[in-house]
């Protein structure tokens, strides 16, 4: 069973994560997600355990614990969902005409520069 572990210290190693999970059962694999450009840990990853019982014991035993100064999140990993980069709600604009400033004031409608 695949388990998500989040909010661990950026300095945590695969070995450190493995040591956290081993008291609950056999750890088949540890994956720490890293930034593709810097190679630095993103502070989350995945642990693979062979049985649901071992995985659930690890989730129950570790979720919400403080490890290396950070409160970690441990739960069953969910399948990755497709990210939507398009559209989403329009918005923007200024909602219609108007405003003005009550009469002139020269170029720019009487407002000073915006910087």
Biopython code that builds the backbone (N, CA, C, O; Angstrom):
import numpy as np
from Bio.PDB.StructureBuilder import StructureBuilder

atoms = [
    (1, "UNK", "N", (0.854, -1.192, 0.000)),
    (1, "UNK", "CA", (0.000, 0.000, 0.000)),
    (1, "UNK", "C", (0.888, 1.239, 0.000)),
    (1, "UNK", "O", (1.897, 1.298, 0.703)),
    (2, "UNK", "N", (0.504, 2.205, -0.783)),
    (2, "UNK", "CA", (1.264, 3.457, -0.915)),
    (2, "UNK", "C", (0.746, 4.478, 0.094)),
    (2, "UNK", "O", (-0.459, 4.699, 0.216)),
    (3, "UNK", "N", (1.680, 5.091, 0.810)),
    (3, "UNK", "CA", (1.365, 6.046, 1.871)),
    (3, "UNK", "C", (2.002, 7.390, 1.536)),
    (3, "UNK", "O", (3.155, 7.454, 1.112)),
    (4, "UNK", "N", (1.247, 8.448, 1.729)),
    (4, "UNK", "CA", (1.752, 9.817, 1.573)),
    (4, "UNK", "C", (2.286, 10.290, 2.919)),
    (4, "UNK", "O", (1.655, 10.089, 3.956)),
    (5, "UNK", "N", (3.461, 10.924, 2.889)),
    (5, "UNK", "CA", (3.989, 11.576, 4.086)),
    (5, "UNK", "C", (4.348, 13.002, 3.706)),
    (5, "UNK", "O", (5.107, 13.230, 2.764)),
    (6, "UNK", "N", (3.799, 13.962, 4.444)),
    (6, "UNK", "CA", (4.009, 15.358, 4.100)),
    (6, "UNK", "C", (4.471, 16.190, 5.271)),
    (6, "UNK", "O", (4.300, 15.820, 6.433)),
    (7, "UNK", "N", (5.057, 17.319, 4.941)),
    (7, "UNK", "CA", (5.527, 18.327, 5.895)),
    (7, "UNK", "C", (6.723, 17.866, 6.727)),
    (7, "UNK", "O", (6.924, 18.343, 7.844)),
    (8, "UNK", "N", (7.515, 16.941, 6.183)),
    (8, "UNK", "CA", (8.721, 16.580, 6.923)),
    (8, "UNK", "C", (9.839, 17.562, 6.593)),
    (8, "UNK", "O", (9.774, 18.287, 5.600)),
    (9, "UNK", "N", (10.858, 17.574, 7.436)),
    (9, "UNK", "CA", (11.966, 18.519, 7.274)),
    (9, "UNK", "C", (12.648, 18.304, 5.926)),
    (9, "UNK", "O", (12.818, 17.166, 5.486)),
    (10, "UNK", "N", (13.031, 19.384, 5.279)),
    (10, "UNK", "CA", (13.683, 19.307, 3.975)),
    (10, "UNK", "C", (14.992, 18.512, 4.042)),
    (10, "UNK", "O", (15.443, 17.961, 3.037)),
    (11, "UNK", "N", (15.590, 18.459, 5.223)),
    (11, "UNK", "CA", (16.852, 17.753, 5.395)),
    (11, "UNK", "C", (16.661, 16.250, 5.597)),
    (11, "UNK", "O", (17.638, 15.501, 5.587)),
    (12, "UNK", "N", (15.421, 15.798, 5.778)),
    (12, "UNK", "CA", (15.164, 14.380, 6.029)),
    (12, "UNK", "C", (15.604, 13.535, 4.841)),
    (12, "UNK", "O", (15.404, 13.908, 3.685)),
    (13, "UNK", "N", (16.205, 12.394, 5.147)),
    (13, "UNK", "CA", (16.687, 11.488, 4.116)),
    (13, "UNK", "C", (15.737, 10.300, 3.969)),
    (13, "UNK", "O", (14.861, 10.079, 4.805)),
    (14, "UNK", "N", (15.929, 9.543, 2.890)),
    (14, "UNK", "CA", (15.147, 8.320, 2.712)),
    (14, "UNK", "C", (15.354, 7.382, 3.898)),
    (14, "UNK", "O", (14.413, 6.733, 4.355)),
    (15, "UNK", "N", (16.588, 7.314, 4.391)),
    (15, "UNK", "CA", (16.880, 6.446, 5.533)),
    (15, "UNK", "C", (16.104, 6.900, 6.776)),
    (15, "UNK", "O", (15.573, 6.069, 7.513)),
    (16, "UNK", "N", (16.037, 8.205, 7.009)),
    (16, "UNK", "CA", (15.292, 8.737, 8.162)),
    (16, "UNK", "C", (13.812, 8.380, 8.064)),
    (16, "UNK", "O", (13.204, 7.977, 9.056)),
    (17, "UNK", "N", (13.228, 8.525, 6.872)),
    (17, "UNK", "CA", (11.815, 8.193, 6.679)),
    (17, "UNK", "C", (11.604, 6.698, 6.888)),
    (17, "UNK", "O", (10.644, 6.286, 7.539)),
    (18, "UNK", "N", (12.500, 5.890, 6.336)),
    (18, "UNK", "CA", (12.406, 4.427, 6.503)),
    (18, "UNK", "C", (12.414, 4.049, 7.983)),
    (18, "UNK", "O", (11.632, 3.200, 8.412)),
    (19, "UNK", "N", (13.293, 4.673, 8.760)),
    (19, "UNK", "CA", (13.378, 4.386, 10.194)),
    (19, "UNK", "C", (12.089, 4.736, 10.933)),
    (19, "UNK", "O", (11.739, 4.077, 11.913)),
    (20, "UNK", "N", (11.379, 5.766, 10.471)),
    (20, "UNK", "CA", (10.107, 6.131, 11.098)),
    (20, "UNK", "C", (9.050, 5.053, 10.878)),
    (20, "UNK", "O", (8.247, 4.771, 11.767)),
    (21, "UNK", "N", (9.056, 4.452, 9.686)),
    (21, "UNK", "CA", (7.999, 3.508, 9.307)),
    (21, "UNK", "C", (8.292, 2.058, 9.687)),
    (21, "UNK", "O", (7.358, 1.275, 9.853)),
    (22, "UNK", "N", (9.557, 1.681, 9.830)),
    (22, "UNK", "CA", (9.904, 0.285, 10.076)),
    (22, "UNK", "C", (9.287, -0.324, 11.332)),
    (22, "UNK", "O", (8.988, -1.518, 11.318)),
    (23, "UNK", "N", (9.080, 0.420, 12.416)),
    (23, "UNK", "CA", (8.430, -0.203, 13.577)),
    (23, "UNK", "C", (7.016, -0.728, 13.286)),
    (23, "UNK", "O", (6.487, -1.532, 14.053)),
    (24, "UNK", "N", (6.412, -0.285, 12.202)),
    (24, "UNK", "CA", (5.044, -0.672, 11.871)),
    (24, "UNK", "C", (4.978, -1.804, 10.850)),
    (24, "UNK", "O", (3.903, -2.343, 10.587)),
    (25, "UNK", "N", (6.116, -2.162, 10.279)),
    (25, "UNK", "CA", (6.135, -3.248, 9.301)),
    (25, "UNK", "C", (7.250, -3.052, 8.291)),
    (25, "UNK", "O", (8.087, -2.161, 8.431)),
    (26, "UNK", "N", (7.247, -3.893, 7.280)),
    (26, "UNK", "CA", (8.291, -3.868, 6.262)),
    (26, "UNK", "C", (8.084, -2.689, 5.309)),
    (26, "UNK", "O", (6.978, -2.457, 4.821)),
    (27, "UNK", "N", (9.153, -1.958, 5.057)),
    (27, "UNK", "CA", (9.118, -0.826, 4.127)),
    (27, "UNK", "C", (9.748, -1.293, 2.822)),
    (27, "UNK", "O", (10.924, -1.657, 2.783)),
    (28, "UNK", "N", (8.953, -1.281, 1.749)),
    (28, "UNK", "CA", (9.463, -1.728, 0.457)),
    (28, "UNK", "C", (10.190, -0.622, -0.294)),
    (28, "UNK", "O", (11.189, -0.876, -0.967)),
    (29, "UNK", "N", (9.686, 0.612, -0.177)),
    (29, "UNK", "CA", (10.284, 1.706, -0.933)),
    (29, "UNK", "C", (9.965, 3.036, -0.274)),
    (29, "UNK", "O", (8.878, 3.226, 0.272)),
    (30, "UNK", "N", (10.919, 3.955, -0.329)),
    (30, "UNK", "CA", (10.729, 5.330, 0.132)),
    (30, "UNK", "C", (11.083, 6.253, -1.030)),
    (30, "UNK", "O", (12.148, 6.123, -1.634)),
    (31, "UNK", "N", (10.190, 7.179, -1.336)),
    (31, "UNK", "CA", (10.433, 8.156, -2.400)),
    (31, "UNK", "C", (10.246, 9.550, -1.826)),
    (31, "UNK", "O", (9.168, 9.887, -1.338)),
    (32, "UNK", "N", (11.295, 10.359, -1.885)),
    (32, "UNK", "CA", (11.197, 11.755, -1.481)),
    (32, "UNK", "C", (11.077, 12.583, -2.756)),
    (32, "UNK", "O", (11.928, 12.492, -3.641)),
    (33, "UNK", "N", (10.029, 13.384, -2.850)),
    (33, "UNK", "CA", (9.812, 14.212, -4.031)),
    (33, "UNK", "C", (10.751, 15.412, -3.967)),
    (33, "UNK", "O", (10.835, 16.111, -2.958)),
    (34, "UNK", "N", (11.461, 15.630, -5.087)),
    (34, "UNK", "CA", (12.448, 16.700, -5.137)),
    (34, "UNK", "C", (12.105, 17.709, -6.225)),
    (34, "UNK", "O", (11.489, 17.380, -7.239)),
    (35, "UNK", "N", (12.521, 18.944, -5.983)),
    (35, "UNK", "CA", (12.360, 19.987, -6.988)),
    (35, "UNK", "C", (13.200, 19.623, -8.210)),
    (35, "UNK", "O", (14.376, 19.281, -8.082)),
    (36, "UNK", "N", (12.598, 19.696, -9.381)),
    (36, "UNK", "CA", (13.305, 19.254, -10.585)),
    (36, "UNK", "C", (14.467, 20.155, -10.955)),
    (36, "UNK", "O", (15.377, 19.718, -11.659)),
    (37, "UNK", "N", (14.462, 21.397, -10.502)),
    (37, "UNK", "CA", (15.535, 22.321, -10.862)),
    (37, "UNK", "C", (16.652, 22.353, -9.829)),
    (37, "UNK", "O", (17.831, 22.319, -10.180)),
    (38, "UNK", "N", (16.279, 22.417, -8.562)),
    (38, "UNK", "CA", (17.306, 22.524, -7.520)),
    (38, "UNK", "C", (17.737, 21.167, -6.977)),
    (38, "UNK", "O", (18.817, 21.045, -6.398)),
    (39, "UNK", "N", (16.896, 20.142, -7.162)),
    (39, "UNK", "CA", (17.206, 18.827, -6.612)),
    (39, "UNK", "C", (16.940, 18.734, -5.120)),
    (39, "UNK", "O", (17.224, 17.715, -4.491)),
    (40, "UNK", "N", (16.399, 19.792, -4.565)),
    (40, "UNK", "CA", (16.138, 19.844, -3.123)),
    (40, "UNK", "C", (14.784, 19.221, -2.792)),
    (40, "UNK", "O", (13.848, 19.292, -3.588)),
    (41, "UNK", "N", (14.690, 18.617, -1.626)),
    (41, "UNK", "CA", (13.443, 18.005, -1.177)),
    (41, "UNK", "C", (12.324, 19.029, -1.132)),
    (41, "UNK", "O", (12.542, 20.189, -0.781)),
    (42, "UNK", "N", (11.113, 18.588, -1.492)),
    (42, "UNK", "CA", (9.935, 19.445, -1.375)),
    (42, "UNK", "C", (9.217, 19.229, -0.049)),
    (42, "UNK", "O", (8.191, 19.861, 0.201)),
    (43, "UNK", "N", (9.738, 18.342, 0.813)),
    (43, "UNK", "CA", (9.147, 18.131, 2.128)),
    (43, "UNK", "C", (7.989, 17.156, 2.134)),
    (43, "UNK", "O", (7.239, 17.091, 3.108)),
    (44, "UNK", "N", (7.833, 16.392, 1.054)),
    (44, "UNK", "CA", (6.832, 15.326, 1.057)),
    (44, "UNK", "C", (7.316, 14.174, 0.195)),
    (44, "UNK", "O", (8.238, 14.311, -0.609)),
    (45, "UNK", "N", (6.662, 13.034, 0.388)),
    (45, "UNK", "CA", (7.059, 11.860, -0.373)),
    (45, "UNK", "C", (6.095, 10.718, -0.141)),
    (45, "UNK", "O", (4.970, 10.908, 0.319)),
    (46, "UNK", "N", (6.565, 9.523, -0.471)),
    (46, "UNK", "CA", (5.719, 8.341, -0.408)),
    (46, "UNK", "C", (6.502, 7.166, 0.164)),
    (46, "UNK", "O", (7.711, 7.040, -0.029)),
    (47, "UNK", "N", (5.775, 6.318, 0.870)),
    (47, "UNK", "CA", (6.333, 5.088, 1.417)),
    (47, "UNK", "C", (5.450, 3.950, 0.937)),
    (47, "UNK", "O", (4.223, 4.035, 0.983)),
    (48, "UNK", "N", (6.084, 2.894, 0.482)),
    (48, "UNK", "CA", (5.354, 1.705, 0.032)),
    (48, "UNK", "C", (5.533, 0.614, 1.074)),
    (48, "UNK", "O", (6.656, 0.239, 1.412)),
    (49, "UNK", "N", (4.393, 0.098, 1.589)),
    (49, "UNK", "CA", (4.403, -1.012, 2.541)),
    (49, "UNK", "C", (3.587, -2.151, 1.939)),
    (49, "UNK", "O", (2.619, -1.906, 1.219)),
    (50, "UNK", "N", (3.973, -3.409, 2.231)),
    (50, "UNK", "CA", (3.359, -4.538, 1.526)),
    (50, "UNK", "C", (1.900, -4.823, 1.870)),
    (50, "UNK", "O", (1.160, -5.326, 1.025)),
    (51, "UNK", "N", (1.476, -4.515, 3.085)),
    (51, "UNK", "CA", (0.095, -4.851, 3.442)),
    (51, "UNK", "C", (-0.660, -3.633, 3.936)),
    (51, "UNK", "O", (-0.078, -2.681, 4.456)),
    (52, "UNK", "N", (-1.969, -3.688, 3.759)),
    (52, "UNK", "CA", (-2.822, -2.615, 4.246)),
    (52, "UNK", "C", (-2.790, -2.489, 5.756)),
    (52, "UNK", "O", (-2.889, -1.383, 6.288)),
    (53, "UNK", "N", (-2.651, -3.621, 6.462)),
    (53, "UNK", "CA", (-2.617, -3.579, 7.922)),
    (53, "UNK", "C", (-1.381, -2.841, 8.428)),
    (53, "UNK", "O", (-1.475, -2.022, 9.342)),
    (54, "UNK", "N", (-0.225, -3.129, 7.834)),
    (54, "UNK", "CA", (1.001, -2.439, 8.236)),
    (54, "UNK", "C", (0.909, -0.946, 7.911)),
    (54, "UNK", "O", (1.290, -0.092, 8.712)),
    (55, "UNK", "N", (0.403, -0.663, 6.733)),
    (55, "UNK", "CA", (0.273, 0.732, 6.315)),
    (55, "UNK", "C", (-0.670, 1.488, 7.240)),
    (55, "UNK", "O", (-0.372, 2.613, 7.640)),
    (56, "UNK", "N", (-1.798, 0.888, 7.582)),
    (56, "UNK", "CA", (-2.757, 1.560, 8.456)),
    (56, "UNK", "C", (-2.165, 1.777, 9.845)),
    (56, "UNK", "O", (-2.412, 2.806, 10.474)),
    (57, "UNK", "N", (-1.383, 0.807, 10.324)),
    (57, "UNK", "CA", (-0.717, 0.965, 11.623)),
    (57, "UNK", "C", (0.253, 2.147, 11.589)),
    (57, "UNK", "O", (0.347, 2.905, 12.553)),
    (58, "UNK", "N", (0.974, 2.301, 10.472)),
    (58, "UNK", "CA", (1.905, 3.420, 10.328)),
    (58, "UNK", "C", (1.155, 4.746, 10.274)),
    (58, "UNK", "O", (1.567, 5.723, 10.899)),
    (59, "UNK", "N", (0.056, 4.776, 9.529)),
    (59, "UNK", "CA", (-0.752, 5.995, 9.440)),
    (59, "UNK", "C", (-1.265, 6.386, 10.823)),
    (59, "UNK", "O", (-1.148, 7.538, 11.242)),
    (60, "UNK", "N", (-1.835, 5.405, 11.524)),
    (60, "UNK", "CA", (-2.377, 5.679, 12.862)),
    (60, "UNK", "C", (-1.284, 6.099, 13.844)),
    (60, "UNK", "O", (-1.511, 6.940, 14.714)),
    (61, "UNK", "N", (-0.105, 5.511, 13.699)),
    (61, "UNK", "CA", (0.976, 5.778, 14.641)),
    (61, "UNK", "C", (1.768, 7.042, 14.377)),
    (61, "UNK", "O", (2.375, 7.598, 15.292)),
    (62, "UNK", "N", (1.767, 7.507, 13.118)),
    (62, "UNK", "CA", (2.639, 8.626, 12.771)),
    (62, "UNK", "C", (1.914, 9.921, 12.431)),
    (62, "UNK", "O", (2.472, 10.998, 12.642)),
    (63, "UNK", "N", (0.701, 9.858, 11.918)),
    (63, "UNK", "CA", (0.008, 11.066, 11.480)),
    (63, "UNK", "C", (-0.156, 12.059, 12.638)),
    (63, "UNK", "O", (-0.646, 11.705, 13.710)),
    (64, "UNK", "N", (0.259, 13.295, 12.403)),
    (64, "UNK", "CA", (0.127, 14.347, 13.411)),
    (64, "UNK", "C", (1.268, 14.411, 14.402)),
    (64, "UNK", "O", (1.284, 15.291, 15.263)),
    (65, "UNK", "N", (2.232, 13.495, 14.302)),
    (65, "UNK", "CA", (3.375, 13.525, 15.211)),
    (65, "UNK", "C", (4.367, 14.604, 14.802)),
    (65, "UNK", "O", (4.455, 14.975, 13.632)),
    (66, "UNK", "N", (5.110, 15.099, 15.781)),
    (66, "UNK", "CA", (6.162, 16.052, 15.495)),
    (66, "UNK", "C", (7.459, 15.287, 15.293)),
    (66, "UNK", "O", (7.923, 14.577, 16.185)),
    (67, "UNK", "N", (8.039, 15.442, 14.106)),
    (67, "UNK", "CA", (9.285, 14.770, 13.755)),
    (67, "UNK", "C", (10.263, 15.842, 13.275)),
    (67, "UNK", "O", (9.959, 16.609, 12.361)),
    (68, "UNK", "N", (11.425, 15.885, 13.896)),
    (68, "UNK", "CA", (12.457, 16.874, 13.528)),
    (68, "UNK", "C", (11.902, 18.297, 13.526)),
    (68, "UNK", "O", (12.252, 19.107, 12.668)),
    (69, "UNK", "N", (11.038, 18.592, 14.490)),
    (69, "UNK", "CA", (10.518, 19.947, 14.643)),
    (69, "UNK", "C", (9.338, 20.293, 13.753)),
    (69, "UNK", "O", (8.908, 21.446, 13.732)),
    (70, "UNK", "N", (8.793, 19.310, 13.004)),
    (70, "UNK", "CA", (7.658, 19.579, 12.113)),
    (70, "UNK", "C", (6.574, 18.549, 12.347)),
    (70, "UNK", "O", (6.862, 17.370, 12.554)),
    (71, "UNK", "N", (5.325, 18.993, 12.313)),
    (71, "UNK", "CA", (4.189, 18.092, 12.469)),
    (71, "UNK", "C", (3.891, 17.469, 11.116)),
    (71, "UNK", "O", (3.489, 18.156, 10.177)),
    (72, "UNK", "N", (4.093, 16.154, 11.025)),
    (72, "UNK", "CA", (3.945, 15.483, 9.737)),
    (72, "UNK", "C", (2.507, 15.018, 9.498)),
    (72, "UNK", "O", (1.738, 14.780, 10.430)),
    (73, "UNK", "N", (2.181, 14.901, 8.223)),
    (73, "UNK", "CA", (0.904, 14.353, 7.776)),
    (73, "UNK", "C", (1.185, 13.009, 7.144)),
    (73, "UNK", "O", (2.042, 12.897, 6.268)),
    (74, "UNK", "N", (0.467, 11.988, 7.582)),
    (74, "UNK", "CA", (0.635, 10.650, 7.018)),
    (74, "UNK", "C", (-0.745, 10.101, 6.718)),
    (74, "UNK", "O", (-1.582, 9.994, 7.614)),
    (75, "UNK", "N", (-0.989, 9.749, 5.453)),
    (75, "UNK", "CA", (-2.266, 9.145, 5.090)),
    (75, "UNK", "C", (-2.117, 8.293, 3.835)),
    (75, "UNK", "O", (-1.061, 8.267, 3.203)),
    (76, "UNK", "N", (-3.192, 7.603, 3.493)),
    (76, "UNK", "CA", (-3.158, 6.762, 2.302)),
    (76, "UNK", "C", (-2.996, 7.656, 1.083)),
    (76, "UNK", "O", (-3.707, 8.647, 0.921)),
    (77, "UNK", "N", (-2.047, 7.289, 0.230)),
    (77, "UNK", "CA", (-1.816, 8.080, -0.982)),
    (77, "UNK", "C", (-3.002, 7.931, -1.917)),
    (77, "UNK", "O", (-3.532, 6.835, -2.098)),
    (78, "UNK", "N", (-3.408, 9.034, -2.503)),
    (78, "UNK", "CA", (-4.501, 9.022, -3.475)),
    (78, "UNK", "C", (-3.912, 9.151, -4.866)),
    (78, "UNK", "O", (-2.848, 9.744, -5.041)),
    (79, "UNK", "N", (-4.595, 8.600, -5.853)),
    (79, "UNK", "CA", (-4.084, 8.737, -7.220)),
    (79, "UNK", "C", (-3.983, 10.201, -7.617)),
    (79, "UNK", "O", (-4.796, 11.031, -7.211)),
    (80, "UNK", "N", (-2.998, 10.491, -8.397)),
    (80, "UNK", "CA", (-2.780, 11.862, -8.861)),
    (80, "UNK", "C", (-3.926, 12.281, -9.774)),
    (80, "UNK", "O", (-4.349, 11.527, -10.651)),
    (81, "UNK", "N", (-4.416, 13.489, -9.555)),
    (81, "UNK", "CA", (-5.487, 13.995, -10.410)),
    (81, "UNK", "C", (-4.885, 14.874, -11.483)),
    (81, "UNK", "O", (-3.819, 15.462, -11.300)),
    (82, "UNK", "N", (-5.574, 14.957, -12.596)),
    (82, "UNK", "CA", (-5.112, 15.815, -13.682)),
    (82, "UNK", "C", (-5.205, 17.270, -13.257)),
    (82, "UNK", "O", (-6.217, 17.700, -12.702)),
    (83, "UNK", "N", (-4.164, 18.012, -13.516)),
    (83, "UNK", "CA", (-4.189, 19.443, -13.214)),
    (83, "UNK", "C", (-4.831, 20.177, -14.371)),
    (83, "UNK", "O", (-4.585, 19.865, -15.537)),
    (84, "UNK", "N", (-5.644, 21.138, -14.044)),
    (84, "UNK", "CA", (-6.273, 21.952, -15.070)),
    (84, "UNK", "C", (-5.623, 23.326, -15.060)),
    (84, "UNK", "O", (-5.714, 24.065, -14.081)),
    (85, "UNK", "N", (-4.966, 23.655, -16.165)),
    (85, "UNK", "CA", (-4.313, 24.954, -16.229)),
    (85, "UNK", "C", (-5.140, 25.984, -16.989)),
    (85, "UNK", "O", (-4.796, 27.166, -17.000)),
    (86, "UNK", "N", (-6.210, 25.556, -17.615)),
    (86, "UNK", "CA", (-6.944, 26.481, -18.458)),
    (86, "UNK", "C", (-8.136, 27.080, -17.757)),
    (86, "UNK", "O", (-8.575, 26.601, -16.712)),
    (87, "UNK", "N", (-8.640, 28.113, -18.336)),
    (87, "UNK", "CA", (-9.903, 28.712, -17.954)),
    (87, "UNK", "C", (-10.062, 28.976, -16.485)),
    (87, "UNK", "O", (-9.130, 29.413, -15.811)),
    (88, "UNK", "N", (-11.192, 28.721, -16.016)),
    (88, "UNK", "CA", (-11.467, 28.830, -14.617)),
    (88, "UNK", "C", (-12.179, 30.078, -14.239)),
    (88, "UNK", "O", (-11.815, 30.514, -13.147)),
    (89, "UNK", "N", (-12.966, 30.675, -14.759)),
    (89, "UNK", "CA", (-13.739, 31.652, -14.048)),
    (89, "UNK", "C", (-13.668, 33.040, -14.566)),
    (89, "UNK", "O", (-14.295, 33.918, -13.973)),
    (90, "UNK", "N", (-12.986, 33.311, -15.582)),
    (90, "UNK", "CA", (-13.054, 34.661, -16.127)),
    (90, "UNK", "C", (-12.640, 35.717, -15.141)),
    (90, "UNK", "O", (-11.459, 35.836, -14.816)),
    (91, "UNK", "N", (-13.567, 36.467, -14.671)),
    (91, "UNK", "CA", (-13.266, 37.529, -13.724)),
    (91, "UNK", "C", (-12.577, 38.686, -14.413)),
    (91, "UNK", "O", (-12.798, 38.923, -15.601)),
    (92, "UNK", "N", (-11.768, 39.389, -13.701)),
    (92, "UNK", "CA", (-11.027, 40.499, -14.255)),
    (92, "UNK", "C", (-11.927, 41.650, -14.661)),
    (92, "UNK", "O", (-13.047, 41.772, -14.166)),
    (93, "UNK", "N", (-11.451, 42.477, -15.541)),
    (93, "UNK", "CA", (-12.221, 43.629, -15.999)),
    (93, "UNK", "C", (-12.489, 44.603, -14.873)),
    (93, "UNK", "O", (-12.053, 44.382, -13.743)),
    (94, "UNK", "N", (-13.213, 45.696, -15.171)),
    (94, "UNK", "CA", (-13.568, 46.605, -14.092)),
    (94, "UNK", "C", (-15.051, 46.719, -13.905)),
    (94, "UNK", "O", (-15.521, 47.684, -13.302)),
    (95, "UNK", "N", (-15.786, 45.792, -14.387)),
    (95, "UNK", "CA", (-17.200, 45.766, -14.069)),
    (95, "UNK", "C", (-18.007, 46.889, -14.670)),
    (95, "UNK", "O", (-19.023, 47.273, -14.091)),
    (96, "UNK", "N", (-17.626, 47.412, -15.752)),
    (96, "UNK", "CA", (-18.470, 48.418, -16.382)),
    (96, "UNK", "C", (-17.836, 49.775, -16.374)),
    (96, "UNK", "O", (-16.828, 49.987, -15.699)),
    (97, "UNK", "N", (-18.366, 50.638, -17.061)),
    (97, "UNK", "CA", (-17.929, 51.954, -17.397)),
    (97, "UNK", "C", (-17.420, 52.784, -16.279)),
    (97, "UNK", "O", (-16.391, 52.316, -15.790)),
    (98, "UNK", "N", (-17.720, 53.561, -15.891)),
    (98, "UNK", "CA", (-17.761, 54.649, -15.184)),
    (98, "UNK", "C", (-16.774, 55.167, -14.216)),
    (98, "UNK", "O", (-15.575, 55.005, -14.438)),
    (99, "UNK", "N", (-17.137, 55.702, -13.291)),
    (99, "UNK", "CA", (-16.194, 56.238, -12.372)),
    (99, "UNK", "C", (-15.946, 57.689, -12.648)),
    (99, "UNK", "O", (-16.619, 58.546, -12.076)),
    (100, "UNK", "N", (-15.046, 57.983, -13.465)),
    (100, "UNK", "CA", (-14.698, 59.371, -13.694)),
    (100, "UNK", "C", (-14.231, 60.009, -12.403)),
    (100, "UNK", "O", (-14.131, 59.336, -11.376)),
    (101, "UNK", "N", (-13.955, 61.254, -12.442)),
    (101, "UNK", "CA", (-13.546, 61.898, -11.208)),
    (101, "UNK", "C", (-14.293, 63.218, -10.991)),
    (101, "UNK", "O", (-13.813, 64.105, -10.284)),
    (102, "UNK", "N", (-15.428, 63.329, -11.585)),
    (102, "UNK", "CA", (-16.233, 64.508, -11.326)),
    (102, "UNK", "C", (-15.782, 65.726, -12.083)),
    (102, "UNK", "O", (-16.067, 66.844, -11.654)),
    (103, "UNK", "N", (-15.101, 65.566, -13.173)),
    (103, "UNK", "CA", (-14.885, 66.725, -14.002)),
    (103, "UNK", "C", (-13.447, 67.051, -14.279)),
    (103, "UNK", "O", (-12.842, 67.862, -13.578)),
    (104, "UNK", "N", (-12.921, 66.462, -15.239)),
    (104, "UNK", "CA", (-11.661, 66.915, -15.773)),
    (104, "UNK", "C", (-10.477, 66.649, -14.890)),
    (104, "UNK", "O", (-10.373, 65.598, -14.258)),
    (105, "UNK", "N", (-9.624, 67.571, -14.854)),
    (105, "UNK", "CA", (-8.401, 67.412, -14.094)),
    (105, "UNK", "C", (-7.224, 67.112, -14.982)),
    (105, "UNK", "O", (-6.155, 66.742, -14.496)),
    (106, "UNK", "N", (-7.401, 67.263, -16.264)),
    (106, "UNK", "CA", (-6.268, 67.103, -17.152)),
    (106, "UNK", "C", (-6.085, 65.668, -17.612)),
    (106, "UNK", "O", (-6.919, 64.797, -17.367)),
    (107, "UNK", "N", (-4.981, 65.458, -18.274)),
    (107, "UNK", "CA", (-4.695, 64.134, -18.840)),
    (107, "UNK", "C", (-4.624, 63.105, -17.725)),
    (107, "UNK", "O", (-4.100, 63.364, -16.641)),
    (108, "UNK", "N", (-5.150, 61.963, -18.015)),
    (108, "UNK", "CA", (-5.098, 60.903, -17.018)),
    (108, "UNK", "C", (-6.210, 60.977, -16.008)),
    (108, "UNK", "O", (-6.212, 60.208, -15.047)),
    (109, "UNK", "N", (-7.147, 61.865, -16.186)),
    (109, "UNK", "CA", (-8.291, 61.886, -15.294)),
    (109, "UNK", "C", (-7.988, 62.379, -13.901)),
    (109, "UNK", "O", (-8.756, 62.088, -12.984)),
    (110, "UNK", "N", (-6.932, 63.095, -13.695)),
    (110, "UNK", "CA", (-6.663, 63.657, -12.384)),
    (110, "UNK", "C", (-5.958, 62.719, -11.434)),
    (110, "UNK", "O", (-5.753, 63.061, -10.269)),
    (111, "UNK", "N", (-5.585, 61.551, -11.899)),
    (111, "UNK", "CA", (-4.879, 60.626, -11.014)),
    (111, "UNK", "C", (-3.388, 60.755, -11.206)),
    (111, "UNK", "O", (-2.912, 61.007, -12.313)),
    (112, "UNK", "N", (-2.679, 60.588, -10.164)),
    (112, "UNK", "CA", (-1.229, 60.623, -10.265)),
    (112, "UNK", "C", (-0.693, 59.317, -10.823)),
    (112, "UNK", "O", (-1.451, 58.362, -10.991)),
    (113, "UNK", "N", (0.578, 59.259, -11.108)),
    (113, "UNK", "CA", (1.172, 58.029, -11.625)),
    (113, "UNK", "C", (1.082, 56.917, -10.588)),
    (113, "UNK", "O", (1.109, 57.165, -9.383)),
    (114, "UNK", "N", (0.974, 55.668, -11.089)),
    (114, "UNK", "CA", (0.867, 54.516, -10.177)),
    (114, "UNK", "C", (2.163, 53.733, -10.205)),
    (114, "UNK", "O", (2.342, 52.848, -11.042)),
    (115, "UNK", "N", (3.048, 54.047, -9.314)),
    (115, "UNK", "CA", (4.256, 53.265, -9.162)),
    (115, "UNK", "C", (4.606, 53.175, -7.774)),
    (115, "UNK", "O", (5.608, 52.548, -7.430)),
]
sb = StructureBuilder()
sb.init_structure("model")
sb.init_model(0)
sb.init_chain("A")
sb.init_seg("    ")
for serial, (resi, resn, name, xyz) in enumerate(atoms, 1):
    if name == "N":
        sb.init_residue(resn, " ", resi, " ")
    sb.init_atom(name, np.array(xyz, "f"), 0.0, 1.0, " ", f" {name:<3s}", serial, name[0])
structure = sb.get_structure()
